[in-house]
Amino acid sequence: MGVALADVRAMDAADPLRERRDRFVLPDGVIYLDGNSLGALPKATAGRVQDVLAREWGQGLIRSWNAADWIGAPARIAAKIAPLIGAASDEVTVADSTSVNLFKLIAAAVRHLPDRPVILTEAGNFPTDLYIAAGAAELIGRTVRAVPADEVEAAIGPDVAVVVLTQVHYKSGARRDMARITQAAHRAGALIIWDLSHSAGAVEVDLNAAGADLAIGCGYKFLNGGPGAPAYLFVARRHQALLTSPLTGWMGHASPFAFEDAFTPAEGIDRFLCGTPAILAMAALEAGIGEFEGLAMADVAEKGQRLCTLFIELVEQRCSGYGLGLVTPRQPAARGSHVSFRHEQAYPIMQAMIERGVIGDFREPDILRCGFTGLYVGYEDVWRTVETLRDILATQAHREARFWVRSRVT
Ligand SMILES: *Cc1c(COP(=O)(O)O)cnc(C)c1O
């Protein structure tokens, strides 16, 4: 027999992460399955941002660069991200957006390997990764080779300077074997940049165990940093003296307040900073990452996997015969913490779900995507989601015209 409401309630009651949910602002009547796109708001964030506004900015004024250690925010927040991604704190910094950080690292990598003309990536990678690679290639005089997902490893040849891959695919949820592909890149003499946007805070990531060179990732997804939060980047210690950012802003200078005319890069990871950090946004990001304090990433990841597995099982039990097809790998180790199903009418179905308070999202051309974060999603939420989906499919509620109207953001 299938899983019943009593069963999922028992799972929630036995869940050691259950009380973490109370630390987030979650509207009544909403089941939030889009933390992979915009993490929920921690209750601590408003107070933290308000304190930065009223006390640090309002009262402290410019003194707060020192007194409130605004200047130390990138390194301080990086030290909290580092354990989530298997990095040392001096290998990570927080700055700019994921897109800009990717540009910096691609340029740094290809300029380091001037005889190799190719930036290799996968077709169907997250759009900004493809666009930034193309823009950087054009500027620096290299070419981008985007090959089908399963041909990437074979395509890492002696002409490749850098491989740019996303560890967990934004659409399919498929997770790549970071250690194996990193080794393949190194055997060919190439560097590799991992985009962790859909993996950090969702699954266990161990950059140094994998021997990774470079990485970037997003602050507003599983790290709960708020819309447009600052992003992070990782440069393995062994590369820090050899690579330089093409965006030589003064915060990346060895001594910004010496006000010298000539650019001398800072010694360590700070050389990848560019301009003045966005302190209000940094405050929200720091509060968001604070939600992982006192937790083992392994426990958060394991719960995420259980939620994903339950969702797949329930959809297949309760919604069979309605044209849904699983896109995401079934094995937990082969996926991130979101699950995608394909359906011809995915867009209106998701709009109908959202109207009923179950918030996931749609991805072109036919993907219903639901993210499961162990911090604030429960087992009963999964059960209710599937009952909502089943009811919509059974009654064809999504056929109503209003669900077919496309918004700018899907
Ligand atoms: C979300 C995401 C980004 C976001 O980049 P921004 O510069 O923050 O817009 C980049 N890459 C991947 C793989 C993502 O999932």
PDBQT file of the ligand as one rigid body, heavy atoms in Angstrom, charges set to zero:
ROOT
HETATM    1  C1  LIG A 501      21.209  30.508 -10.304  1.00  0.00    +0.000 C 
HETATM    2  C2  LIG A 501      22.418  30.213 -11.099  1.00  0.00    +0.000 A 
HETATM    3  C3  LIG A 501      23.267  31.237 -11.488  1.00  0.00    +0.000 A 
HETATM    4  C4  LIG A 501      22.901  32.653 -11.128  1.00  0.00    +0.000 C 
HETATM    5  O1  LIG A 501      23.756  33.618 -11.610  1.00  0.00    +0.000 OA
HETATM    6  P1  LIG A 501      23.460  35.146 -11.210  1.00  0.00    +0.000 P 
HETATM    7  O2  LIG A 501      24.646  35.862 -11.635  1.00  0.00    +0.000 OA
HETATM    8  O3  LIG A 501      23.219  35.159  -9.727  1.00  0.00    +0.000 OA
HETATM    9  O4  LIG A 501      22.211  35.564 -11.889  1.00  0.00    +0.000 OA
HETATM   10  C5  LIG A 501      24.404  30.901 -12.174  1.00  0.00    +0.000 A 
HETATM   11  N1  LIG A 501      24.677  29.619 -12.512  1.00  0.00    +0.000 NA
HETATM   12  C6  LIG A 501      23.864  28.599 -12.148  1.00  0.00    +0.000 A 
HETATM   13  C7  LIG A 501      24.211  27.203 -12.502  1.00  0.00    +0.000 C 
HETATM   14  C8  LIG A 501      22.696  28.872 -11.442  1.00  0.00    +0.000 A 
HETATM   15  O5  LIG A 501      21.892  27.889 -11.110  1.00  0.00    +0.000 OA
ENDROOT
TORSDOF 0
